[in-house]
Amino acid sequence: MTSPRALADAQLLWDFHQMHHELRPCSVAIGLGSHDLGVADTTAGLYRRGMAPLIVFTGATSRTTQHLMPRGEAVHYRERAVELGVPSSAILVEPNARNTGENILFSRTLLENTATPVSSVLLVSKPYEERRAYATACKLWPEVEFVSASTPLSFEEYVASIGDARLVIDMLVGALQRLLIYPREGFMISLPVPDDVTSAYKRLIRDGFTSRLVTEAA
């Protein structure tokens, strides 16, 4: 049973990971591959609202998705979006990316190769990956303006959809660790982290929510 304090700390991280951007029309929407088909649903909904004339779905497979999405995350996302009414002509598929950095770099190359003019990108991710995706994109594609988006779910709703509070908290902790250490490795820009969020993060680590942490370089 997850303690009330751990849930409160996780709520702080959940709120921080989201950029809370005001949505506006962009040159293209990029849906970042993952286990969560909700990213495809949200991207399709934004397209139908006129927020972007073109979608790029990006992602290969991972240990998490190889059984759920054997044809690749981007391919399954595309199929889902077409089911939801997005014309196939409005979707480009980037099937090779295996991490967030490759999602951005490979999508950029695909758009350049198709001579698609891009001044702004609607970056669609899982809710707790918004800030990490934004920081990565700003590092790797600095001349473009990014607007972050995700499925509008509360922390409680997302936990219910996954069915495992500990796993969700582990993912929140892992995402924050990367925001803290990846700028030093050149993977993303540095974004300020409030003291209360840092304190919550450290408490959750002490409480054992560590399965998604990466080993830091010496």
mmCIF file of the C-alpha atoms, coordinates in Angstrom:
data_MODEL
# 
_entry.id   MODEL 
# 
loop_
_atom_site.group_PDB 
_atom_site.id 
_atom_site.type_symbol 
_atom_site.label_atom_id 
_atom_site.label_alt_id 
_atom_site.label_comp_id 
_atom_site.label_asym_id 
_atom_site.label_entity_id 
_atom_site.label_seq_id 
_atom_site.pdbx_PDB_ins_code 
_atom_site.Cartn_x 
_atom_site.Cartn_y 
_atom_site.Cartn_z 
_atom_site.occupancy 
_atom_site.B_iso_or_equiv 
_atom_site.pdbx_formal_charge 
_atom_site.auth_seq_id 
_atom_site.auth_comp_id 
_atom_site.auth_asym_id 
_atom_site.auth_atom_id 
_atom_site.pdbx_PDB_model_num 
ATOM 1   C CA . MET A 1 1   ? 0.000   0.000  0.000   1.00 0.00 ? 1   MET A CA 1 
ATOM 2   C CA . THR A 1 2   ? 1.434   3.372  -1.035  1.00 0.00 ? 2   THR A CA 1 
ATOM 3   C CA . SER A 1 3   ? 1.559   5.818  1.873   1.00 0.00 ? 3   SER A CA 1 
ATOM 4   C CA . PRO A 1 4   ? -0.344  9.124  1.798   1.00 0.00 ? 4   PRO A CA 1 
ATOM 5   C CA . ARG A 1 5   ? 2.968   11.001 1.996   1.00 0.00 ? 5   ARG A CA 1 
ATOM 6   C CA . ALA A 1 6   ? 4.373   9.168  -1.027  1.00 0.00 ? 6   ALA A CA 1 
ATOM 7   C CA . LEU A 1 7   ? 1.200   9.889  -2.982  1.00 0.00 ? 7   LEU A CA 1 
ATOM 8   C CA . ALA A 1 8   ? 1.434   13.576 -2.061  1.00 0.00 ? 8   ALA A CA 1 
ATOM 9   C CA . ASP A 1 9   ? 5.073   13.676 -3.141  1.00 0.00 ? 9   ASP A CA 1 
ATOM 10  C CA . ALA A 1 10  ? 4.177   11.929 -6.387  1.00 0.00 ? 10  ALA A CA 1 
ATOM 11  C CA . GLN A 1 11  ? 1.461   14.518 -7.034  1.00 0.00 ? 11  GLN A CA 1 
ATOM 12  C CA . LEU A 1 12  ? 4.108   17.260 -6.787  1.00 0.00 ? 12  LEU A CA 1 
ATOM 13  C CA . LEU A 1 13  ? 6.255   15.496 -9.384  1.00 0.00 ? 13  LEU A CA 1 
ATOM 14  C CA . TRP A 1 14  ? 3.233   14.839 -11.617 1.00 0.00 ? 14  TRP A CA 1 
ATOM 15  C CA . ASP A 1 15  ? 2.291   18.515 -11.669 1.00 0.00 ? 15  ASP A CA 1 
ATOM 16  C CA . PHE A 1 16  ? 5.885   19.599 -12.293 1.00 0.00 ? 16  PHE A CA 1 
ATOM 17  C CA . HIS A 1 17  ? 6.478   17.213 -15.197 1.00 0.00 ? 17  HIS A CA 1 
ATOM 18  C CA . GLN A 1 18  ? 3.685   18.878 -17.157 1.00 0.00 ? 18  GLN A CA 1 
ATOM 19  C CA . MET A 1 19  ? 4.577   22.134 -18.902 1.00 0.00 ? 19  MET A CA 1 
ATOM 20  C CA . HIS A 1 20  ? 1.061   23.592 -18.722 1.00 0.00 ? 20  HIS A CA 1 
ATOM 21  C CA . HIS A 1 21  ? 1.467   25.222 -22.131 1.00 0.00 ? 21  HIS A CA 1 
ATOM 22  C CA . GLU A 1 22  ? -1.456  26.916 -23.796 1.00 0.00 ? 22  GLU A CA 1 
ATOM 23  C CA . LEU A 1 23  ? -2.181  24.948 -26.956 1.00 0.00 ? 23  LEU A CA 1 
ATOM 24  C CA . ARG A 1 24  ? -2.045  26.741 -30.282 1.00 0.00 ? 24  ARG A CA 1 
ATOM 25  C CA . PRO A 1 25  ? -1.782  25.724 -33.943 1.00 0.00 ? 25  PRO A CA 1 
ATOM 26  C CA . CYS A 1 26  ? 1.702   24.560 -34.988 1.00 0.00 ? 26  CYS A CA 1 
ATOM 27  C CA . SER A 1 27  ? 3.434   23.513 -38.210 1.00 0.00 ? 27  SER A CA 1 
ATOM 28  C CA . VAL A 1 28  ? 3.359   19.837 -37.244 1.00 0.00 ? 28  VAL A CA 1 
ATOM 29  C CA . ALA A 1 29  ? 2.422   17.551 -34.360 1.00 0.00 ? 29  ALA A CA 1 
ATOM 30  C CA . ILE A 1 30  ? 4.972   14.943 -33.281 1.00 0.00 ? 30  ILE A CA 1 
ATOM 31  C CA . GLY A 1 31  ? 3.615   12.021 -31.255 1.00 0.00 ? 31  GLY A CA 1 
ATOM 32  C CA . LEU A 1 32  ? 6.368   10.364 -29.229 1.00 0.00 ? 32  LEU A CA 1 
ATOM 33  C CA . GLY A 1 33  ? 6.226   6.578  -29.207 1.00 0.00 ? 33  GLY A CA 1 
ATOM 34  C CA . SER A 1 34  ? 5.672   4.650  -25.971 1.00 0.00 ? 34  SER A CA 1 
ATOM 35  C CA . HIS A 1 35  ? 3.466   1.925  -24.497 1.00 0.00 ? 35  HIS A CA 1 
ATOM 36  C CA . ASP A 1 36  ? 0.610   4.428  -24.215 1.00 0.00 ? 36  ASP A CA 1 
ATOM 37  C CA . LEU A 1 37  ? -1.831  4.574  -27.149 1.00 0.00 ? 37  LEU A CA 1 
ATOM 38  C CA . GLY A 1 38  ? -3.320  7.609  -25.435 1.00 0.00 ? 38  GLY A CA 1 
ATOM 39  C CA . VAL A 1 39  ? -0.543  9.613  -27.101 1.00 0.00 ? 39  VAL A CA 1 
ATOM 40  C CA . ALA A 1 40  ? -1.949  8.615  -30.494 1.00 0.00 ? 40  ALA A CA 1 
ATOM 41  C CA . ASP A 1 41  ? -5.489  9.420  -29.362 1.00 0.00 ? 41  ASP A CA 1 
ATOM 42  C CA . THR A 1 42  ? -4.476  12.867 -28.125 1.00 0.00 ? 42  THR A CA 1 
ATOM 43  C CA . THR A 1 43  ? -2.462  13.624 -31.264 1.00 0.00 ? 43  THR A CA 1 
ATOM 44  C CA . ALA A 1 44  ? -5.390  12.615 -33.448 1.00 0.00 ? 44  ALA A CA 1 
ATOM 45  C CA . GLY A 1 45  ? -7.712  14.814 -31.403 1.00 0.00 ? 45  GLY A CA 1 
ATOM 46  C CA . LEU A 1 46  ? -5.400  17.794 -31.777 1.00 0.00 ? 46  LEU A CA 1 
ATOM 47  C CA . TYR A 1 47  ? -5.274  17.237 -35.532 1.00 0.00 ? 47  TYR A CA 1 
ATOM 48  C CA . ARG A 1 48  ? -9.073  17.180 -35.718 1.00 0.00 ? 48  ARG A CA 1 
ATOM 49  C CA . ARG A 1 49  ? -9.156  20.457 -33.764 1.00 0.00 ? 49  ARG A CA 1 
ATOM 50  C CA . GLY A 1 50  ? -6.955  22.080 -36.403 1.00 0.00 ? 50  GLY A CA 1 
ATOM 51  C CA . MET A 1 51  ? -3.889  22.345 -34.179 1.00 0.00 ? 51  MET A CA 1 
ATOM 52  C CA . ALA A 1 52  ? -1.566  20.901 -36.862 1.00 0.00 ? 52  ALA A CA 1 
ATOM 53  C CA . PRO A 1 53  ? -1.983  19.998 -40.555 1.00 0.00 ? 53  PRO A CA 1 
ATOM 54  C CA . LEU A 1 54  ? 0.486   17.110 -40.350 1.00 0.00 ? 54  LEU A CA 1 
ATOM 55  C CA . ILE A 1 55  ? 1.398   14.411 -37.819 1.00 0.00 ? 55  ILE A CA 1 
ATOM 56  C CA . VAL A 1 56  ? 4.677   12.565 -37.336 1.00 0.00 ? 56  VAL A CA 1 
ATOM 57  C CA . PHE A 1 57  ? 4.536   9.432  -35.213 1.00 0.00 ? 57  PHE A CA 1 
ATOM 58  C CA . THR A 1 58  ? 7.969   8.314  -34.069 1.00 0.00 ? 58  THR A CA 1 
ATOM 59  C CA . GLY A 1 59  ? 9.148   5.173  -32.309 1.00 0.00 ? 59  GLY A CA 1 
ATOM 60  C CA . ALA A 1 60  ? 10.477  1.664  -32.837 1.00 0.00 ? 60  ALA A CA 1 
ATOM 61  C CA . THR A 1 61  ? 9.900   -0.978 -30.153 1.00 0.00 ? 61  THR A CA 1 
ATOM 62  C CA . SER A 1 62  ? 11.316  -1.529 -26.695 1.00 0.00 ? 62  SER A CA 1 
ATOM 63  C CA . ARG A 1 63  ? 11.195  -4.302 -24.118 1.00 0.00 ? 63  ARG A CA 1 
ATOM 64  C CA . THR A 1 64  ? 8.018   -2.683 -22.829 1.00 0.00 ? 64  THR A CA 1 
ATOM 65  C CA . THR A 1 65  ? 6.270   -2.435 -26.203 1.00 0.00 ? 65  THR A CA 1 
ATOM 66  C CA . GLN A 1 66  ? 7.538   -5.329 -28.301 1.00 0.00 ? 66  GLN A CA 1 
ATOM 67  C CA . HIS A 1 67  ? 4.592   -7.528 -27.346 1.00 0.00 ? 67  HIS A CA 1 
ATOM 68  C CA . LEU A 1 68  ? 2.001   -4.742 -27.228 1.00 0.00 ? 68  LEU A CA 1 
ATOM 69  C CA . MET A 1 69  ? 3.095   -3.158 -30.506 1.00 0.00 ? 69  MET A CA 1 
ATOM 70  C CA . PRO A 1 70  ? 5.030   -5.750 -32.526 1.00 0.00 ? 70  PRO A CA 1 
ATOM 71  C CA . ARG A 1 71  ? 4.961   -3.660 -35.722 1.00 0.00 ? 71  ARG A CA 1 
ATOM 72  C CA . GLY A 1 72  ? 6.531   -0.714 -33.897 1.00 0.00 ? 72  GLY A CA 1 
ATOM 73  C CA . GLU A 1 73  ? 5.140   2.106  -31.794 1.00 0.00 ? 73  GLU A CA 1 
ATOM 74  C CA . ALA A 1 74  ? 4.891   4.634  -34.633 1.00 0.00 ? 74  ALA A CA 1 
ATOM 75  C CA . VAL A 1 75  ? 3.099   2.143  -36.900 1.00 0.00 ? 75  VAL A CA 1 
ATOM 76  C CA . HIS A 1 76  ? 0.566   1.243  -34.227 1.00 0.00 ? 76  HIS A CA 1 
ATOM 77  C CA . TYR A 1 77  ? 0.053   4.935  -33.452 1.00 0.00 ? 77  TYR A CA 1 
ATOM 78  C CA . ARG A 1 78  ? -0.629  5.609  -37.119 1.00 0.00 ? 78  ARG A CA 1 
ATOM 79  C CA . GLU A 1 79  ? -3.154  2.775  -37.308 1.00 0.00 ? 79  GLU A CA 1 
ATOM 80  C CA . ARG A 1 80  ? -4.903  4.113  -34.221 1.00 0.00 ? 80  ARG A CA 1 
ATOM 81  C CA . ALA A 1 81  ? -5.056  7.657  -35.602 1.00 0.00 ? 81  ALA A CA 1 
ATOM 82  C CA . VAL A 1 82  ? -6.505  6.421  -38.902 1.00 0.00 ? 82  VAL A CA 1 
ATOM 83  C CA . GLU A 1 83  ? -9.165  4.506  -36.928 1.00 0.00 ? 83  GLU A CA 1 
ATOM 84  C CA . LEU A 1 84  ? -9.990  7.817  -35.239 1.00 0.00 ? 84  LEU A CA 1 
ATOM 85  C CA . GLY A 1 85  ? -10.521 9.586  -38.551 1.00 0.00 ? 85  GLY A CA 1 
ATOM 86  C CA . VAL A 1 86  ? -7.148  11.104 -39.405 1.00 0.00 ? 86  VAL A CA 1 
ATOM 87  C CA . PRO A 1 87  ? -6.443  10.691 -43.144 1.00 0.00 ? 87  PRO A CA 1 
ATOM 88  C CA . SER A 1 88  ? -3.382  8.558  -43.816 1.00 0.00 ? 88  SER A CA 1 
ATOM 89  C CA . SER A 1 89  ? -2.063  11.296 -46.109 1.00 0.00 ? 89  SER A CA 1 
ATOM 90  C CA . ALA A 1 90  ? -1.693  13.550 -43.042 1.00 0.00 ? 90  ALA A CA 1 
ATOM 91  C CA . ILE A 1 91  ? 0.584   11.126 -41.171 1.00 0.00 ? 91  ILE A CA 1 
ATOM 92  C CA . LEU A 1 92  ? 4.304   10.463 -41.537 1.00 0.00 ? 92  LEU A CA 1 
ATOM 93  C CA . VAL A 1 93  ? 5.878   7.495  -39.746 1.00 0.00 ? 93  VAL A CA 1 
ATOM 94  C CA . GLU A 1 94  ? 9.371   7.463  -38.282 1.00 0.00 ? 94  GLU A CA 1 
ATOM 95  C CA . PRO A 1 95  ? 9.897   3.823  -37.215 1.00 0.00 ? 95  PRO A CA 1 
ATOM 96  C CA . ASN A 1 96  ? 13.479  3.733  -35.928 1.00 0.00 ? 96  ASN A CA 1 
ATOM 97  C CA . ALA A 1 97  ? 13.800  5.963  -32.835 1.00 0.00 ? 97  ALA A CA 1 
ATOM 98  C CA . ARG A 1 98  ? 14.539  4.154  -29.563 1.00 0.00 ? 98  ARG A CA 1 
ATOM 99  C CA . ASN A 1 99  ? 14.791  7.094  -27.152 1.00 0.00 ? 99  ASN A CA 1 
ATOM 100 C CA . THR A 1 100 ? 13.576  10.660 -26.817 1.00 0.00 ? 100 THR A CA 1 
ATOM 101 C CA . GLY A 1 101 ? 16.658  12.166 -28.442 1.00 0.00 ? 101 GLY A CA 1 
ATOM 102 C CA . GLU A 1 102 ? 16.244  9.937  -31.487 1.00 0.00 ? 102 GLU A CA 1 
ATOM 103 C CA . ASN A 1 103 ? 12.524  10.743 -31.589 1.00 0.00 ? 103 ASN A CA 1 
ATOM 104 C CA . ILE A 1 104 ? 13.436  14.386 -32.092 1.00 0.00 ? 104 ILE A CA 1 
ATOM 105 C CA . LEU A 1 105 ? 16.439  13.975 -34.378 1.00 0.00 ? 105 LEU A CA 1 
ATOM 106 C CA . PHE A 1 106 ? 14.869  11.368 -36.645 1.00 0.00 ? 106 PHE A CA 1 
ATOM 107 C CA . SER A 1 107 ? 11.580  13.297 -36.897 1.00 0.00 ? 107 SER A CA 1 
ATOM 108 C CA . ARG A 1 108 ? 13.530  16.427 -37.797 1.00 0.00 ? 108 ARG A CA 1 
ATOM 109 C CA . THR A 1 109 ? 15.404  14.563 -40.534 1.00 0.00 ? 109 THR A CA 1 
ATOM 110 C CA . LEU A 1 110 ? 12.183  13.062 -41.901 1.00 0.00 ? 110 LEU A CA 1 
ATOM 111 C CA . LEU A 1 111 ? 10.547  16.482 -42.112 1.00 0.00 ? 111 LEU A CA 1 
ATOM 112 C CA . GLU A 1 112 ? 13.628  17.984 -43.765 1.00 0.00 ? 112 GLU A CA 1 
ATOM 113 C CA . ASN A 1 113 ? 13.721  15.138 -46.295 1.00 0.00 ? 113 ASN A CA 1 
ATOM 114 C CA . THR A 1 114 ? 10.078  15.751 -47.190 1.00 0.00 ? 114 THR A CA 1 
ATOM 115 C CA . ALA A 1 115 ? 10.732  19.493 -47.524 1.00 0.00 ? 115 ALA A CA 1 
ATOM 116 C CA . THR A 1 116 ? 8.176   20.284 -44.824 1.00 0.00 ? 116 THR A CA 1 
ATOM 117 C CA . PRO A 1 117 ? 8.620   23.813 -43.458 1.00 0.00 ? 117 PRO A CA 1 
ATOM 118 C CA . VAL A 1 118 ? 8.638   23.757 -39.660 1.00 0.00 ? 118 VAL A CA 1 
ATOM 119 C CA . SER A 1 119 ? 8.667   26.774 -37.374 1.00 0.00 ? 119 SER A CA 1 
ATOM 120 C CA . SER A 1 120 ? 6.706   25.270 -34.484 1.00 0.00 ? 120 SER A CA 1 
ATOM 121 C CA . VAL A 1 121 ? 6.014   21.763 -33.186 1.00 0.00 ? 121 VAL A CA 1 
ATOM 122 C CA . LEU A 1 122 ? 3.185   20.449 -31.066 1.00 0.00 ? 122 LEU A CA 1 
ATOM 123 C CA . LEU A 1 123 ? 5.088   17.871 -29.007 1.00 0.00 ? 123 LEU A CA 1 
ATOM 124 C CA . VAL A 1 124 ? 2.747   15.143 -27.731 1.00 0.00 ? 124 VAL A CA 1 
ATOM 125 C CA . SER A 1 125 ? 3.942   12.765 -25.013 1.00 0.00 ? 125 SER A CA 1 
ATOM 126 C CA . LYS A 1 126 ? 2.771   10.927 -21.931 1.00 0.00 ? 126 LYS A CA 1 
ATOM 127 C CA . PRO A 1 127 ? 1.748   13.411 -19.202 1.00 0.00 ? 127 PRO A CA 1 
ATOM 128 C CA . TYR A 1 128 ? 4.801   12.800 -17.019 1.00 0.00 ? 128 TYR A CA 1 
ATOM 129 C CA . GLU A 1 129 ? 7.185   13.066 -19.997 1.00 0.00 ? 129 GLU A CA 1 
ATOM 130 C CA . GLU A 1 130 ? 6.178   16.570 -21.121 1.00 0.00 ? 130 GLU A CA 1 
ATOM 131 C CA . ARG A 1 131 ? 9.031   18.452 -19.450 1.00 0.00 ? 131 ARG A CA 1 
ATOM 132 C CA . ARG A 1 132 ? 11.681  15.884 -20.366 1.00 0.00 ? 132 ARG A CA 1 
ATOM 133 C CA . ALA A 1 133 ? 10.556  15.830 -24.014 1.00 0.00 ? 133 ALA A CA 1 
ATOM 134 C CA . TYR A 1 134 ? 10.494  19.621 -24.132 1.00 0.00 ? 134 TYR A CA 1 
ATOM 135 C CA . ALA A 1 135 ? 13.989  19.969 -22.646 1.00 0.00 ? 135 ALA A CA 1 
ATOM 136 C CA . THR A 1 136 ? 15.336  17.388 -25.098 1.00 0.00 ? 136 THR A CA 1 
ATOM 137 C CA . ALA A 1 137 ? 13.677  18.980 -28.126 1.00 0.00 ? 137 ALA A CA 1 
ATOM 138 C CA . CYS A 1 138 ? 14.908  22.466 -27.232 1.00 0.00 ? 138 CYS A CA 1 
ATOM 139 C CA . LYS A 1 139 ? 18.470  21.126 -27.048 1.00 0.00 ? 139 LYS A CA 1 
ATOM 140 C CA . LEU A 1 140 ? 18.389  19.211 -30.331 1.00 0.00 ? 140 LEU A CA 1 
ATOM 141 C CA . TRP A 1 141 ? 16.215  21.521 -32.458 1.00 0.00 ? 141 TRP A CA 1 
ATOM 142 C CA . PRO A 1 142 ? 16.734  24.991 -30.967 1.00 0.00 ? 142 PRO A CA 1 
ATOM 143 C CA . GLU A 1 143 ? 15.493  27.006 -33.934 1.00 0.00 ? 143 GLU A CA 1 
ATOM 144 C CA . VAL A 1 144 ? 11.961  25.609 -33.573 1.00 0.00 ? 144 VAL A CA 1 
ATOM 145 C CA . GLU A 1 145 ? 9.339   26.629 -30.989 1.00 0.00 ? 145 GLU A CA 1 
ATOM 146 C CA . PHE A 1 146 ? 7.810   23.731 -29.058 1.00 0.00 ? 146 PHE A CA 1 
ATOM 147 C CA . VAL A 1 147 ? 4.385   23.527 -27.457 1.00 0.00 ? 147 VAL A CA 1 
ATOM 148 C CA . SER A 1 148 ? 3.947   20.570 -25.091 1.00 0.00 ? 148 SER A CA 1 
ATOM 149 C CA . ALA A 1 149 ? 0.772   18.517 -24.934 1.00 0.00 ? 149 ALA A CA 1 
ATOM 150 C CA . SER A 1 150 ? -0.459  15.278 -23.404 1.00 0.00 ? 150 SER A CA 1 
ATOM 151 C CA . THR A 1 151 ? -3.671  13.499 -22.498 1.00 0.00 ? 151 THR A CA 1 
ATOM 152 C CA . PRO A 1 152 ? -5.461  15.646 -19.892 1.00 0.00 ? 152 PRO A CA 1 
ATOM 153 C CA . LEU A 1 153 ? -5.517  13.189 -16.992 1.00 0.00 ? 153 LEU A CA 1 
ATOM 154 C CA . SER A 1 154 ? -5.131  13.714 -13.264 1.00 0.00 ? 154 SER A CA 1 
ATOM 155 C CA . PHE A 1 155 ? -2.511  11.735 -11.362 1.00 0.00 ? 155 PHE A CA 1 
ATOM 156 C CA . GLU A 1 156 ? -5.260  9.553  -9.870  1.00 0.00 ? 156 GLU A CA 1 
ATOM 157 C CA . GLU A 1 157 ? -6.784  8.901  -13.292 1.00 0.00 ? 157 GLU A CA 1 
ATOM 158 C CA . TYR A 1 158 ? -3.425  7.953  -14.765 1.00 0.00 ? 158 TYR A CA 1 
ATOM 159 C CA . VAL A 1 159 ? -2.655  5.573  -11.892 1.00 0.00 ? 159 VAL A CA 1 
ATOM 160 C CA . ALA A 1 160 ? -6.066  3.968  -12.395 1.00 0.00 ? 160 ALA A CA 1 
ATOM 161 C CA . SER A 1 161 ? -5.387  3.558  -16.134 1.00 0.00 ? 161 SER A CA 1 
ATOM 162 C CA . ILE A 1 162 ? -2.043  1.837  -15.454 1.00 0.00 ? 162 ILE A CA 1 
ATOM 163 C CA . GLY A 1 163 ? -3.272  -0.114 -12.429 1.00 0.00 ? 163 GLY A CA 1 
ATOM 164 C CA . ASP A 1 164 ? 0.006   0.113  -10.520 1.00 0.00 ? 164 ASP A CA 1 
ATOM 165 C CA . ALA A 1 165 ? 0.716   3.149  -8.341  1.00 0.00 ? 165 ALA A CA 1 
ATOM 166 C CA . ARG A 1 166 ? 4.262   2.032  -7.494  1.00 0.00 ? 166 ARG A CA 1 
ATOM 167 C CA . LEU A 1 167 ? 5.196   1.711  -11.170 1.00 0.00 ? 167 LEU A CA 1 
ATOM 168 C CA . VAL A 1 168 ? 3.800   5.154  -11.970 1.00 0.00 ? 168 VAL A CA 1 
ATOM 169 C CA . ILE A 1 169 ? 5.714   6.732  -9.076  1.00 0.00 ? 169 ILE A CA 1 
ATOM 170 C CA . ASP A 1 170 ? 8.880   4.933  -10.173 1.00 0.00 ? 170 ASP A CA 1 
ATOM 171 C CA . MET A 1 171 ? 8.422   6.474  -13.632 1.00 0.00 ? 171 MET A CA 1 
ATOM 172 C CA . LEU A 1 172 ? 7.875   9.951  -12.167 1.00 0.00 ? 172 LEU A CA 1 
ATOM 173 C CA . VAL A 1 173 ? 11.078  9.627  -10.139 1.00 0.00 ? 173 VAL A CA 1 
ATOM 174 C CA . GLY A 1 174 ? 13.043  8.334  -13.123 1.00 0.00 ? 174 GLY A CA 1 
ATOM 175 C CA . ALA A 1 175 ? 11.856  11.156 -15.343 1.00 0.00 ? 175 ALA A CA 1 
ATOM 176 C CA . LEU A 1 176 ? 12.923  13.752 -12.773 1.00 0.00 ? 176 LEU A CA 1 
ATOM 177 C CA . GLN A 1 177 ? 16.350  12.170 -12.346 1.00 0.00 ? 177 GLN A CA 1 
ATOM 178 C CA . ARG A 1 178 ? 16.934  12.554 -16.077 1.00 0.00 ? 178 ARG A CA 1 
ATOM 179 C CA . LEU A 1 179 ? 15.944  16.225 -15.918 1.00 0.00 ? 179 LEU A CA 1 
ATOM 180 C CA . LEU A 1 180 ? 18.614  16.668 -13.254 1.00 0.00 ? 180 LEU A CA 1 
ATOM 181 C CA . ILE A 1 181 ? 21.501  14.741 -14.823 1.00 0.00 ? 181 ILE A CA 1 
ATOM 182 C CA . TYR A 1 182 ? 20.986  14.727 -18.597 1.00 0.00 ? 182 TYR A CA 1 
ATOM 183 C CA . PRO A 1 183 ? 21.795  18.435 -19.116 1.00 0.00 ? 183 PRO A CA 1 
ATOM 184 C CA . ARG A 1 184 ? 25.335  17.714 -17.863 1.00 0.00 ? 184 ARG A CA 1 
ATOM 185 C CA . GLU A 1 185 ? 25.657  15.013 -20.502 1.00 0.00 ? 185 GLU A CA 1 
ATOM 186 C CA . GLY A 1 186 ? 24.440  17.303 -23.291 1.00 0.00 ? 186 GLY A CA 1 
ATOM 187 C CA . PHE A 1 187 ? 21.156  15.464 -23.865 1.00 0.00 ? 187 PHE A CA 1 
ATOM 188 C CA . MET A 1 188 ? 18.787  18.329 -22.968 1.00 0.00 ? 188 MET A CA 1 
ATOM 189 C CA . ILE A 1 189 ? 18.657  21.907 -21.807 1.00 0.00 ? 189 ILE A CA 1 
ATOM 190 C CA . SER A 1 190 ? 18.644  22.609 -18.079 1.00 0.00 ? 190 SER A CA 1 
ATOM 191 C CA . LEU A 1 191 ? 15.314  23.621 -16.572 1.00 0.00 ? 191 LEU A CA 1 
ATOM 192 C CA . PRO A 1 192 ? 14.955  24.847 -12.977 1.00 0.00 ? 192 PRO A CA 1 
ATOM 193 C CA . VAL A 1 193 ? 13.501  22.400 -10.470 1.00 0.00 ? 193 VAL A CA 1 
ATOM 194 C CA . PRO A 1 194 ? 11.721  23.937 -7.449  1.00 0.00 ? 194 PRO A CA 1 
ATOM 195 C CA . ASP A 1 195 ? 13.008  23.019 -3.997  1.00 0.00 ? 195 ASP A CA 1 
ATOM 196 C CA . ASP A 1 196 ? 9.753   21.358 -2.943  1.00 0.00 ? 196 ASP A CA 1 
ATOM 197 C CA . VAL A 1 197 ? 9.865   19.100 -6.014  1.00 0.00 ? 197 VAL A CA 1 
ATOM 198 C CA . THR A 1 198 ? 13.501  18.184 -5.321  1.00 0.00 ? 198 THR A CA 1 
ATOM 199 C CA . SER A 1 199 ? 12.655  17.369 -1.705  1.00 0.00 ? 199 SER A CA 1 
ATOM 200 C CA . ALA A 1 200 ? 9.721   15.189 -2.752  1.00 0.00 ? 200 ALA A CA 1 
ATOM 201 C CA . TYR A 1 201 ? 11.954  13.414 -5.274  1.00 0.00 ? 201 TYR A CA 1 
ATOM 202 C CA . LYS A 1 202 ? 14.584  12.635 -2.605  1.00 0.00 ? 202 LYS A CA 1 
ATOM 203 C CA . ARG A 1 203 ? 11.950  11.352 -0.180  1.00 0.00 ? 203 ARG A CA 1 
ATOM 204 C CA . LEU A 1 204 ? 10.530  9.019  -2.820  1.00 0.00 ? 204 LEU A CA 1 
ATOM 205 C CA . ILE A 1 205 ? 14.001  7.638  -3.523  1.00 0.00 ? 205 ILE A CA 1 
ATOM 206 C CA . ARG A 1 206 ? 14.502  7.018  0.203   1.00 0.00 ? 206 ARG A CA 1 
ATOM 207 C CA . ASP A 1 207 ? 11.145  5.235  0.193   1.00 0.00 ? 207 ASP A CA 1 
ATOM 208 C CA . GLY A 1 208 ? 12.403  2.852  -2.490  1.00 0.00 ? 208 GLY A CA 1 
ATOM 209 C CA . PHE A 1 209 ? 10.828  4.196  -5.682  1.00 0.00 ? 209 PHE A CA 1 
ATOM 210 C CA . THR A 1 210 ? 13.990  3.543  -7.665  1.00 0.00 ? 210 THR A CA 1 
ATOM 211 C CA . SER A 1 211 ? 13.318  0.978  -10.402 1.00 0.00 ? 211 SER A CA 1 
ATOM 212 C CA . ARG A 1 212 ? 13.475  3.576  -13.209 1.00 0.00 ? 212 ARG A CA 1 
ATOM 213 C CA . LEU A 1 213 ? 16.658  5.343  -12.070 1.00 0.00 ? 213 LEU A CA 1 
ATOM 214 C CA . VAL A 1 214 ? 19.705  5.228  -14.321 1.00 0.00 ? 214 VAL A CA 1 
ATOM 215 C CA . THR A 1 215 ? 23.272  4.853  -13.122 1.00 0.00 ? 215 THR A CA 1 
ATOM 216 C CA . GLU A 1 216 ? 25.000  8.214  -13.131 1.00 0.00 ? 216 GLU A CA 1 
ATOM 217 C CA . ALA A 1 217 ? 28.360  8.599  -14.841 1.00 0.00 ? 217 ALA A CA 1 
ATOM 218 C CA . ALA A 1 218 ? 31.275  9.015  -12.482 1.00 0.00 ? 218 ALA A CA 1 
# 
